[in-house]
Amino acid sequence: MDAAGLTKLLSPEGWALLSALPPYDEGRTMALSERLRRDGVDPELVAAALTQSRLRARAHAKFDSFADGMLFTPSGLEQATRLTVAAHHARRYVSAGVTRIADLTCGIGADSLAFAGVGLSVLATDTDELTAALATVNLRHFPEAEVRQADGLAVDFAAEGVDGLYADPARRVSSGKRVFDPAAYEPPLDAVQALRERVPALGIKVGPGIPHSALPADAETQWVSMDGDVVEAGLWFGPLRVDGPGRSALVLRDRSAVAVQDEHVGPPAVGRVGAYLLEPDGAVIRAGLVAQVAAEVDGRLIDPTIAYVTSDALHLTPLATTYRVLDTLPFGLKRLRTYLRERGVGRLTIKKRGTAVVPEQLRKQLDLRGDAEGTIVLTRVGGAQQVLVVEPVDPPTTNPEVP
Protein backbone atom coordinates (compact mmCIF):
# COMPACT_ATOMS: atom_id res chain seq x y z
CA MET A 1 0.00 0.00 0.00
CA ASP A 2 1.29 3.44 -0.95
CA ALA A 3 0.64 6.82 0.65
CA ALA A 4 -2.17 7.62 -1.81
CA GLY A 5 -3.97 4.39 -0.95
CA LEU A 6 -3.58 5.08 2.77
CA THR A 7 -4.96 8.59 2.37
CA LYS A 8 -8.05 7.25 0.63
CA LEU A 9 -8.52 4.54 3.25
CA LEU A 10 -8.43 7.13 6.02
CA SER A 11 -11.15 9.23 4.40
CA PRO A 12 -14.68 8.77 5.80
CA GLU A 13 -15.65 6.89 2.63
CA GLY A 14 -12.58 4.64 2.81
CA TRP A 15 -12.93 3.79 6.50
CA ALA A 16 -16.63 3.04 6.02
CA LEU A 17 -15.85 0.74 3.09
CA LEU A 18 -13.18 -1.12 5.03
CA SER A 19 -15.51 -1.54 8.00
CA ALA A 20 -18.32 -2.84 5.78
CA LEU A 21 -16.34 -5.51 3.95
CA PRO A 22 -17.32 -9.13 4.70
CA PRO A 23 -14.77 -11.52 6.27
CA TYR A 24 -11.92 -12.01 3.83
CA ASP A 25 -12.40 -14.88 1.39
CA GLU A 26 -9.72 -15.32 -1.26
CA GLY A 27 -12.14 -17.12 -3.58
CA ARG A 28 -14.58 -14.23 -3.60
CA THR A 29 -12.15 -11.32 -3.76
CA MET A 30 -12.24 -10.88 -7.53
CA ALA A 31 -16.02 -10.86 -7.69
CA LEU A 32 -16.25 -8.44 -4.77
CA SER A 33 -13.72 -6.12 -6.39
CA GLU A 34 -15.63 -6.11 -9.66
CA ARG A 35 -18.95 -5.42 -7.90
CA LEU A 36 -17.54 -2.49 -5.94
CA ARG A 37 -16.05 -0.98 -9.09
CA ARG A 38 -19.37 -1.36 -10.92
CA ASP A 39 -21.00 0.46 -8.01
CA GLY A 40 -18.70 3.40 -8.72
CA VAL A 41 -16.19 3.00 -5.92
CA ASP A 42 -12.73 4.39 -6.74
CA PRO A 43 -10.62 1.46 -8.06
CA GLU A 44 -7.60 2.58 -6.04
CA LEU A 45 -9.70 2.64 -2.87
CA VAL A 46 -11.12 -0.79 -3.67
CA ALA A 47 -7.61 -2.23 -4.09
CA ALA A 48 -6.39 -0.62 -0.86
CA ALA A 49 -9.41 -1.82 1.14
CA LEU A 50 -9.22 -5.40 -0.11
CA THR A 51 -5.49 -5.49 0.58
CA GLN A 52 -6.16 -4.37 4.14
CA SER A 53 -8.93 -6.95 4.50
CA ARG A 54 -6.50 -9.69 3.46
CA LEU A 55 -3.79 -8.43 5.81
CA ARG A 56 -6.23 -8.15 8.71
CA ALA A 57 -7.27 -11.76 8.18
CA ARG A 58 -3.62 -12.82 8.35
CA ALA A 59 -3.01 -10.56 11.35
CA HIS A 60 -5.55 -12.37 13.53
CA ALA A 61 -2.86 -14.95 14.29
CA LYS A 62 -0.80 -12.21 15.95
CA PHE A 63 -3.39 -9.70 17.15
CA ASP A 64 -6.63 -11.67 17.52
CA SER A 65 -9.66 -9.35 17.26
CA PHE A 66 -7.47 -6.23 17.65
CA ALA A 67 -6.47 -6.76 14.01
CA ASP A 68 -9.93 -5.67 12.87
CA GLY A 69 -9.20 -2.07 13.82
CA MET A 70 -5.61 -1.88 12.59
CA LEU A 71 -3.83 -1.11 9.34
CA PHE A 72 -0.86 -3.07 8.00
CA THR A 73 1.75 -3.43 5.32
CA PRO A 74 2.94 -6.94 4.39
CA SER A 75 6.46 -6.31 5.71
CA GLY A 76 5.16 -4.53 8.81
CA LEU A 77 2.91 -7.45 9.67
CA GLU A 78 5.71 -9.94 9.02
CA GLN A 79 8.03 -8.30 11.55
CA ALA A 80 5.40 -7.23 14.08
CA THR A 81 5.60 -8.80 17.51
CA ARG A 82 2.67 -11.02 18.49
CA LEU A 83 0.50 -9.14 20.96
CA THR A 84 0.82 -11.90 23.58
CA VAL A 85 4.62 -11.68 23.40
CA ALA A 86 4.54 -7.87 23.39
CA ALA A 87 2.55 -7.99 26.64
CA HIS A 88 5.43 -9.87 28.27
CA HIS A 89 7.81 -7.20 26.98
CA ALA A 90 5.63 -4.51 28.54
CA ARG A 91 5.57 -6.25 31.92
CA ARG A 92 9.36 -6.10 32.08
CA TYR A 93 9.31 -2.32 31.79
CA VAL A 94 6.56 -1.95 34.37
CA SER A 95 8.40 -4.23 36.81
CA ALA A 96 11.59 -2.21 36.27
CA GLY A 97 9.81 1.01 37.22
CA VAL A 98 9.93 2.57 33.74
CA THR A 99 7.31 5.28 33.17
CA ARG A 100 8.10 6.64 29.67
CA ILE A 101 9.44 4.41 26.93
CA ALA A 102 10.81 5.22 23.51
CA ASP A 103 9.97 2.56 20.91
CA LEU A 104 12.83 3.39 18.57
CA THR A 105 11.77 1.33 15.55
CA CYS A 106 8.04 1.10 16.13
CA GLY A 107 6.97 -0.31 12.77
CA ILE A 108 3.18 -0.62 12.70
CA GLY A 109 3.11 -0.13 16.48
CA ALA A 110 2.63 -3.66 17.86
CA ASP A 111 4.91 -3.32 20.86
CA SER A 112 3.80 0.26 21.46
CA LEU A 113 0.23 -1.01 21.70
CA ALA A 114 1.27 -3.28 24.55
CA PHE A 115 3.34 -0.57 26.24
CA ALA A 116 0.45 1.91 26.14
CA GLY A 117 -1.95 -0.81 27.19
CA VAL A 118 -0.20 -1.23 30.55
CA GLY A 119 -0.16 2.50 31.19
CA LEU A 120 3.31 3.48 29.97
CA SER A 121 3.83 6.82 28.26
CA VAL A 122 5.12 5.99 24.77
CA LEU A 123 7.20 7.86 22.22
CA ALA A 124 7.10 5.72 19.05
CA THR A 125 9.40 6.54 16.14
CA ASP A 126 10.00 5.17 12.67
CA THR A 127 12.04 6.61 9.83
CA ASP A 128 9.51 5.60 7.16
CA GLU A 129 6.67 8.08 6.62
CA LEU A 130 4.04 5.50 5.62
CA THR A 131 4.93 3.17 8.49
CA ALA A 132 4.74 6.02 11.00
CA ALA A 133 1.33 6.94 9.60
CA LEU A 134 0.09 3.37 10.09
CA ALA A 135 1.42 3.33 13.65
CA THR A 136 -0.44 6.59 14.32
CA VAL A 137 -3.68 4.96 13.20
CA ASN A 138 -3.05 1.80 15.20
CA LEU A 139 -2.29 3.78 18.37
CA ARG A 140 -5.14 6.25 17.96
CA HIS A 141 -6.98 4.99 21.06
CA PHE A 142 -4.04 5.76 23.36
CA PRO A 143 -3.54 9.51 23.98
CA GLU A 144 -0.42 8.68 26.02
CA ALA A 145 1.26 7.30 22.87
CA GLU A 146 2.91 9.78 20.47
CA VAL A 147 4.18 8.70 17.04
CA ARG A 148 6.86 10.61 15.15
CA GLN A 149 8.54 10.05 11.81
CA ALA A 150 12.10 10.28 13.09
CA ASP A 151 15.36 8.43 13.64
CA GLY A 152 14.85 6.95 17.09
CA LEU A 153 18.58 6.76 17.75
CA ALA A 154 18.83 10.55 17.38
CA VAL A 155 16.16 11.35 20.00
CA ASP A 156 17.28 13.40 23.02
CA PHE A 157 16.10 10.90 25.63
CA ALA A 158 16.86 13.13 28.60
CA ALA A 159 14.91 16.05 27.16
CA GLU A 160 11.99 13.73 26.35
CA GLY A 161 11.93 12.29 29.89
CA VAL A 162 12.53 8.79 28.53
CA ASP A 163 13.67 6.19 31.08
CA GLY A 164 13.22 3.04 28.97
CA LEU A 165 14.16 2.07 25.41
CA TYR A 166 12.95 -0.67 23.08
CA ALA A 167 14.08 -1.49 19.55
CA ASP A 168 13.15 -4.07 16.93
CA PRO A 169 15.74 -3.58 14.17
CA ALA A 170 14.73 -4.65 10.67
CA ARG A 171 16.13 -8.07 9.82
CA ARG A 172 15.04 -8.29 6.18
CA VAL A 173 16.30 -6.56 3.05
CA SER A 174 13.92 -4.96 0.54
CA SER A 175 13.58 -8.27 -1.33
CA GLY A 176 12.26 -9.92 1.83
CA LYS A 177 15.35 -12.05 2.42
CA ARG A 178 16.26 -12.53 6.07
CA VAL A 179 19.39 -10.93 7.50
CA PHE A 180 21.31 -13.03 10.02
CA ASP A 181 24.37 -10.83 10.59
CA PRO A 182 23.58 -8.44 13.50
CA ALA A 183 25.85 -5.86 11.89
CA ALA A 184 23.49 -5.83 8.89
CA TYR A 185 20.38 -5.11 10.97
CA GLU A 186 18.75 -1.73 10.33
CA PRO A 187 19.83 -0.03 12.51
CA PRO A 188 22.90 -2.19 13.30
CA LEU A 189 22.75 -4.09 16.57
CA ASP A 190 25.93 -2.48 17.93
CA ALA A 191 24.50 1.01 17.43
CA VAL A 192 21.35 0.11 19.36
CA GLN A 193 23.26 -1.67 22.14
CA ALA A 194 25.39 1.43 22.68
CA LEU A 195 22.28 3.30 23.85
CA ARG A 196 22.36 1.46 27.17
CA GLU A 197 25.10 3.87 28.22
CA ARG A 198 22.48 6.65 28.04
CA VAL A 199 19.39 4.72 29.18
CA PRO A 200 20.23 1.47 31.03
CA ALA A 201 16.71 -0.01 30.66
CA LEU A 202 17.15 -1.16 27.07
CA GLY A 203 15.41 -4.05 25.32
CA ILE A 204 16.18 -5.26 21.80
CA LYS A 205 14.30 -7.84 19.76
CA VAL A 206 16.67 -9.96 17.67
CA GLY A 207 16.33 -12.99 15.44
CA PRO A 208 16.11 -16.33 17.29
CA GLY A 209 19.03 -17.64 15.24
CA ILE A 210 21.48 -15.22 16.85
CA PRO A 211 24.61 -17.20 17.83
CA HIS A 212 25.60 -17.41 21.48
CA SER A 213 28.97 -15.94 20.54
CA ALA A 214 27.24 -12.68 19.55
CA LEU A 215 25.42 -12.24 22.86
CA PRO A 216 26.53 -9.31 25.04
CA ALA A 217 27.82 -10.45 28.41
CA ASP A 218 25.75 -7.92 30.36
CA ALA A 219 22.37 -8.88 28.86
CA GLU A 220 19.74 -11.43 29.70
CA THR A 221 19.01 -13.10 26.38
CA GLN A 222 15.60 -14.74 26.32
CA TRP A 223 14.31 -16.96 23.53
CA VAL A 224 10.52 -17.04 23.21
CA SER A 225 8.33 -19.73 21.70
CA MET A 226 4.60 -19.59 21.13
CA ASP A 227 2.57 -22.74 20.61
CA GLY A 228 5.73 -24.63 19.71
CA ASP A 229 7.23 -22.08 17.29
CA VAL A 230 10.32 -20.09 18.29
CA VAL A 231 9.31 -16.53 17.41
CA GLU A 232 12.09 -14.29 18.73
CA ALA A 233 15.00 -13.67 21.03
CA GLY A 234 15.30 -10.57 23.16
CA LEU A 235 18.27 -8.81 24.70
CA TRP A 236 17.39 -7.20 28.03
CA PHE A 237 19.77 -4.83 29.78
CA GLY A 238 19.99 -3.11 33.14
CA PRO A 239 16.87 -3.26 35.31
CA LEU A 240 14.97 -5.19 32.60
CA ARG A 241 16.95 -8.35 33.39
CA VAL A 242 14.92 -10.70 35.58
CA ASP A 243 17.76 -12.64 37.18
CA GLY A 244 20.84 -10.86 35.93
CA PRO A 245 22.79 -11.59 32.73
CA GLY A 246 22.63 -14.99 31.08
CA ARG A 247 20.32 -17.08 28.91
CA SER A 248 16.65 -17.90 29.50
CA ALA A 249 13.62 -19.25 27.66
CA LEU A 250 9.96 -18.29 27.77
CA VAL A 251 7.48 -20.94 26.63
CA LEU A 252 3.98 -19.68 25.77
CA ARG A 253 1.38 -22.32 25.04
CA ASP A 254 -2.40 -22.56 25.42
CA ARG A 255 -2.64 -19.13 27.07
CA SER A 256 -0.12 -20.15 29.72
CA ALA A 257 3.52 -19.30 30.23
CA VAL A 258 6.60 -20.70 31.92
CA ALA A 259 10.12 -19.31 32.03
CA VAL A 260 13.39 -21.09 32.74
CA GLN A 261 16.78 -19.58 33.52
CA ASP A 262 20.27 -20.99 33.13
CA GLU A 263 20.96 -22.42 36.58
CA HIS A 264 24.28 -24.02 35.61
CA VAL A 265 23.16 -27.53 36.51
CA GLY A 266 26.07 -29.09 34.67
CA PRO A 267 26.08 -31.41 31.65
CA PRO A 268 23.42 -34.14 31.75
CA ALA A 269 24.26 -37.82 31.74
CA VAL A 270 23.97 -39.84 28.53
CA GLY A 271 22.43 -43.29 28.52
CA ARG A 272 19.94 -45.80 27.22
CA VAL A 273 16.42 -44.98 26.10
CA GLY A 274 14.03 -45.10 29.03
CA ALA A 275 10.26 -45.40 29.26
CA TYR A 276 9.71 -41.80 28.17
CA LEU A 277 11.18 -39.49 25.55
CA LEU A 278 11.06 -35.71 25.98
CA GLU A 279 11.48 -33.23 23.14
CA PRO A 280 12.49 -29.89 24.70
CA ASP A 281 10.73 -26.80 23.41
CA GLY A 282 12.57 -24.97 20.64
CA ALA A 283 13.17 -21.90 22.83
CA VAL A 284 14.78 -24.12 25.47
CA ILE A 285 17.03 -25.69 22.84
CA ARG A 286 18.02 -22.33 21.33
CA ALA A 287 18.85 -21.04 24.80
CA GLY A 288 21.08 -24.05 25.43
CA LEU A 289 19.02 -25.14 28.44
CA VAL A 290 18.31 -28.77 27.61
CA ALA A 291 20.25 -29.71 30.75
CA GLN A 292 17.59 -27.87 32.78
CA VAL A 293 14.93 -30.17 31.36
CA ALA A 294 17.01 -33.25 32.04
CA ALA A 295 17.54 -32.17 35.64
CA GLU A 296 13.84 -31.40 36.15
CA VAL A 297 12.68 -34.85 35.00
CA ASP A 298 15.61 -36.80 36.48
CA GLY A 299 16.54 -37.72 32.94
CA ARG A 300 19.49 -38.10 30.59
CA LEU A 301 20.34 -37.53 26.94
CA ILE A 302 20.06 -40.37 24.47
CA ASP A 303 23.11 -39.05 22.62
CA PRO A 304 25.58 -36.30 23.58
CA THR A 305 24.85 -34.38 20.35
CA ILE A 306 21.05 -34.74 20.24
CA ALA A 307 18.53 -32.61 22.15
CA TYR A 308 16.29 -35.49 23.21
CA VAL A 309 15.91 -36.32 26.89
CA THR A 310 14.80 -39.70 28.21
CA SER A 311 13.57 -40.73 31.64
CA ASP A 312 12.51 -43.94 33.35
CA ALA A 313 9.52 -42.39 35.14
CA LEU A 314 6.85 -39.96 33.99
CA HIS A 315 7.73 -36.37 34.93
CA LEU A 316 5.63 -33.97 32.87
CA THR A 317 7.08 -30.52 32.22
CA PRO A 318 5.77 -27.58 30.19
CA LEU A 319 9.30 -27.14 28.84
CA ALA A 320 9.07 -30.25 26.66
CA THR A 321 6.68 -32.49 24.75
CA THR A 322 6.57 -35.92 26.36
CA TYR A 323 6.18 -39.24 24.57
CA ARG A 324 5.77 -42.75 25.92
CA VAL A 325 8.30 -45.07 24.28
CA LEU A 326 6.56 -48.15 22.91
CA ASP A 327 9.45 -49.77 21.07
CA THR A 328 12.95 -49.19 19.73
CA LEU A 329 14.59 -50.75 16.69
CA PRO A 330 17.64 -50.13 14.52
CA PHE A 331 16.87 -48.05 11.46
CA GLY A 332 16.22 -50.09 8.33
CA LEU A 333 13.62 -49.49 5.66
CA LYS A 334 12.45 -53.08 5.25
CA ARG A 335 12.34 -53.74 8.98
CA LEU A 336 10.38 -50.56 9.62
CA ARG A 337 7.95 -51.19 6.76
CA THR A 338 7.23 -54.69 8.07
CA TYR A 339 6.84 -53.41 11.63
CA LEU A 340 4.26 -50.79 10.64
CA ARG A 341 2.30 -53.07 8.32
CA GLU A 342 1.99 -55.73 11.01
CA ARG A 343 0.34 -53.09 13.18
CA GLY A 344 -1.85 -51.65 10.43
CA VAL A 345 -0.37 -48.16 10.62
CA GLY A 346 -1.68 -46.08 7.73
CA ARG A 347 -1.18 -42.60 9.15
CA LEU A 348 2.28 -41.88 10.49
CA THR A 349 3.84 -38.85 12.17
CA ILE A 350 7.58 -38.81 11.51
CA LYS A 351 9.85 -36.77 13.75
CA LYS A 352 13.60 -36.57 13.28
CA ARG A 353 16.74 -35.15 14.80
CA GLY A 354 20.33 -35.97 13.93
CA THR A 355 19.57 -37.87 10.74
CA ALA A 356 19.61 -37.03 7.03
CA VAL A 357 16.40 -38.96 6.33
CA VAL A 358 13.71 -36.85 4.61
CA PRO A 359 10.35 -37.69 6.24
CA GLU A 360 8.21 -37.26 3.11
CA GLN A 361 10.50 -39.48 1.06
CA LEU A 362 10.50 -42.10 3.82
CA ARG A 363 6.71 -42.01 4.05
CA LYS A 364 6.43 -42.85 0.33
CA GLN A 365 8.97 -45.65 0.66
CA LEU A 366 7.09 -47.17 3.60
CA ASP A 367 3.91 -47.54 1.48
CA LEU A 368 1.72 -47.27 4.57
CA ARG A 369 -1.49 -49.30 4.75
CA GLY A 370 -4.11 -49.56 7.47
CA ASP A 371 -6.38 -47.50 9.70
CA ALA A 372 -4.14 -47.12 12.75
CA GLU A 373 -2.10 -44.01 13.59
CA GLY A 374 1.47 -43.99 14.79
CA THR A 375 4.43 -41.76 15.65
CA ILE A 376 8.09 -42.56 15.13
CA VAL A 377 11.24 -40.64 16.02
CA LEU A 378 14.29 -41.05 13.79
CA THR A 379 17.42 -40.13 15.71
CA ARG A 380 20.77 -41.29 17.04
CA VAL A 381 21.08 -43.25 20.25
CA GLY A 382 24.62 -43.59 21.47
CA GLY A 383 25.86 -42.72 17.98
CA ALA A 384 23.74 -45.34 16.17
CA GLN A 385 20.69 -44.61 13.99
CA GLN A 386 17.55 -45.77 15.75
CA VAL A 387 13.79 -45.66 15.33
CA LEU A 388 11.78 -44.95 18.46
CA VAL A 389 8.10 -45.84 18.29
CA VAL A 390 6.28 -43.45 20.61
CA GLU A 391 2.89 -42.04 21.56
CA PRO A 392 2.23 -38.53 22.92
CA VAL A 393 1.46 -38.04 26.59
CA ASP A 394 -1.06 -35.35 27.50
CA PRO A 395 0.77 -32.09 28.34
CA PRO A 396 0.68 -30.62 31.84
CA THR A 397 -1.15 -27.48 32.81
CA THR A 398 1.24 -24.54 33.03
CA ASN A 399 1.16 -21.42 35.13
CA PRO A 400 -1.01 -18.61 33.70
CA GLU A 401 1.56 -15.90 34.37
CA VAL A 402 5.31 -15.55 34.60
CA PRO A 403 6.48 -13.52 37.61
N, C-alpha and C positions, 0 to 999 in steps of 0.2 A: 504494500500500500504506500502511495506517495502522499506528499503534503496536500495536493489538490483533493485526493480521495478522502483524506482525513477531514479536511475542511467541510466537504459536503456531508460527511457522516455526522459531524457535530452540529449541523444546522437542524432546526426543529423538524424539517421534513425528513432528513437523514436519520435522526435518532428515532423518530416515530416509525420509519420503515424498518430499521434494525430491530426495534422492539416488537414489531408485528410479525416478523418472519416466523414460520413454523420451525419445529426442531429440525436440525440439519439432516438432510437425506441426500447422499451423493447421487443416487439414482434419479432424483427428481429435480436436481439443481438446474439442469438445462431447460426443462419445461417451465420452471418457476421464473428463470431469468427471462425467457421469451415472453411469458405472460406479463411480467412487470414492464417490459419495454413496450409491449403493445398498449399497455395502459397509460403510456406517456411518461413513465419514470425515466429520469436521466440515466442513460446507459452507464456512465462512469459511477454514478451513485449505486446503481444496481450491482455492478461488479464489486465495489468496495463493501457493500452490505453483505453480499453472499460470501465474500472472502472472510469477513469478520464472523459470520455465522459458522463457517467451517472451522475457523481457529477457536472459537468459543467451545465448539463441540469437543475438539481435541484438548482444550484447556481444562475441561472438567476433571481429568485425571490428576491435575495438579492443584486446581483451585475449587473443585466441587461446584456448588451453586454460585459462588462468588464470580465465577467466570462469566455468568450471564450479564453482568453489569460492567465488564471490562473490555478494553480494546487491546489488540495484540498485533505484532508482526511475527512472521514465521521464526525468524532468528531470535527475537525477544522471548517468544514462548519457549523455544528450545533451551535457552540458557536460564530461564526463570527458575528460581527455587520453588519447590513444592511448598504450599502454604503450611502444611504440617511441620515440615523441617524448618521453615522460616520462624515458626512460633518458638521452636527450641532455641534458635539464634536469639530471638528477642528476650527470652527468659534469662539468658546469660547476662545481657546488658542490665536488665532490671536487678538481678541478684548482685551485680557488681556496683550498683549505686549510680549508674549512668542516668542522666536526665535529658541530655540533648545529644542526638547522634547524627553524624554526617554519613549518609549512604553515598559513597564516592562514585560509584558506577551503577546507578540505580536501575538502568534498563527500563523495563515496563513498570517497575515499582513493586515487585513481589515482596522483597524483604522489607521495604519501607511500609507496606501494608501491615505486616506483622508488628513492626516497631511502633507504628502509630496505634495499632490495635491494643497494645498493652500500656498506652499512655505516655510513650516517649515523645518528646519534641523531635521532629525529623527535618533535616535539611538534605534533600535528595538532589543529586546532580548527575548529569549525563552530557557528554560533549555533542551528541547527535540531536539536532533540533526536533526531528520527528519523534524520536524515542522519548525525549523530554516532554513533548506534548502528550504522548500516550500516558506517560507516568502521571502527568497532571490530571488527566481524565480519571485514571484509576485510583488516584488518591483524593478525589474531589470531596469525599465524605469526611475527610479528616482535616479540620482547619489548622491543627497543630503540625501538619506536614506541608513544607514548602518545597517546590520543585524549581530548579534553575538549570538552564542550559549553560553548563560551565565545566571547566576542568576541575574535578574534585580535588586533585592533588595540589592545586594552586589556591585553595580556599584558606583564608586566615582563620584558623580554628579558634584561636584565643579571642579574636574580635567577635566571632559568631557565638561564643559561649559553648562551643562543642567540647564534650568530655568523653565522647566515644566515637570510634570510627569503624566503618564496615566497607569492604570492597569485594566485588565479584568481577575480577578482570576477565575480559573476553578471551576465550580459549579456542576460537575458530577464526579462520581467515575468511575473506569475502566469498570464496567458493564453497564454504561450509565445512572444509576439512578441519579436523581437530588439530590443535596445537598442544604438544606434550612438553616442550621445552619451556620452563617457567620464565626464562629470559625473553621468550617470544610472546608472552601474554601481553594484552593491551589494557592497561599499562603494565610494564614489566613487573614481575613479582618483587624484585629487589627494591624498586622505587616505592612500592606500596609498603613493604616491610619497614623501610626507613622511617615511615611516619610514626612508628611507635616511640621514637625519641621525642616527638612533640606531644602525642596523645597516647599514653601507655595502653589504654583499653582499645586495642585494635583487633578486629577479626577479619580474616580473608578466606573467601571460598576458593578452593583450588580443585583441580581435577583429581579424582580418586586414584589415578595411576601415578601420582607423584612419587618418585623414589624416596626411600627412607634417607638416602644420602643427601637429599636436597632439603631436608627438614631443618628449620632453625632450632638450635639447642634450647632457646628460651621460650618456645611455644608448646602449648598442648595441641597436638595434631589429632583430630577426631575424624574417623571415617564413619559415614552414616549410610545405613541401608534402609530401604522402605519396601516392605512386603517381598523381601528376598533380593531386591536389586540394589547394588551399591550405587548411590546417587551423587555423592560428593565427599570431599574431605575438607576440613576447615582448620585453619591455623588461628589459634586463640592466644593472645598475648596479655601480659599484665594481669589485672584483676579479673579478666574474663576466663582465665584458666581455673578449672574446677579443683584439681588436685596438684597444681604445679605443672612444670613442663614434662613432656613425655607423650606416649601414644595411648589413644583410647578408641573405643568403638561405641556407636549408638545404634541399637537395633530397634526399628519401628515396625510393628506388625500388628494387624488387627486392632488398630486404635490403642495399642499399648506400646510401652517403651521400656528398654532396659539398657543401661550403660555399663561398660566394663573398662577398667583402667589396667595399665601395665603394672602388675604387682611384683614383678621379678621373681616368679615362682621357680625359675630354673627350667632347663630342658626336660621335656617329658620322656618317660621310658618308651621303648619300642618293643613290641612283642606280638604274640599270636592274635588272631582275630577272636574276639570274645562273642558273647551272646548279642551284643548290640553294637551298631555302627553309628557314629555321629558325624554329620557333615556340618562343620562350623559355618556360621553365617559369613557372607562375603566380606562384610565390614570387619569382622573379627580377623579373617585371614589377611586382609590388606593391612590391618594394624599390627600384624605379627603377634597376635595374642592367642594363637591356638593352644599354647601351653596353659592358658587360663582355663580353657574349656576342659582340657585333660585333667587338670587339678580339681576342678569343680565336680566332675563325674567319677573321680578315682579311676581314670582311664589311662590309656597309652596310645601311641601312634602305631599304625600298622606298618609304616615304613618311614625312615627318617626324613625322606624328601617329599612325603605326601601329607596333605592336610586333612586326613581322616583320622578320627579318634575312635577307639574301641573300648568297651567296658564289659565286665562280666555280669554286672547288675544294672537294673534300669534306674538311671538318674536323669530325669528330664530337665532340660535347661532351655530357656528362650534364646540362648546364644547359638544353638545348633538345631538342625533337623535330625531326629532320631529314627533309626530303622532297626527292626528286629532281624537278626541274621538267621535265615532259614537253612542255608547251605553254602558251601564254598567248593570250588572246583578249579583246576588249572584251566587257563584259557585255551580253547581249541574249538574251531568252528563246528566240526562234526559232533563233538561231544556235547556242545551247548545246544545245537539244533535237536539232537536226540533227547536231551534232558527236557527241553521246553515242549516238544511234541508229546512226550509221555505224559505230561501234565496238562495238555490241552491249552497251552498259553497262546492266545491269538492277538492279544494287545499287550505290548511290552514297553515299559519305560526303561530307557537305557541311560545310565549316568556313567561318567567317566572322569578319571583324574590320573595323570601320569601314564597315559597310553596314547599311541598314535591312531588307534581305531576310530573310524568315523561312524557314529551311531546310525545314520541313515543308510549307509552302505551295508553295515552289519545287519540291519533289520531286513533288508532285501535278501541278503544271503541266507538268513535264517528261515525264510519262507514260512512265516508263522501261520499256524492253523489251530483253531479252537475258540472257545468262548471265554476262557479264563483270562484274568489279567495278572501281570507280573512285573516286578522291578528287579533289574540287575545293576550291579556296580562293577565296572571294568577298571581295575587299578593294579598297583603293585603291592605285594605283601612280602616284606623282607627281600625286596629286589626282584621277585618273580611275578610275572603276569598272572593275575587271578580273576575269577568271576565270583562275586558275592551275590547270592540270591537273597533279597531282603524284602521286607514289607514295612511301610511307614507306621510309626507309632504316633498316636494323637499328641499334638503339641501341648505344652503346659500353658496355663494362664499367666500372663506377665503383668507387671505392675503398671497401672494406668499413667503414672507420671515418673519422671526422673528428677530426683532432688537436685 
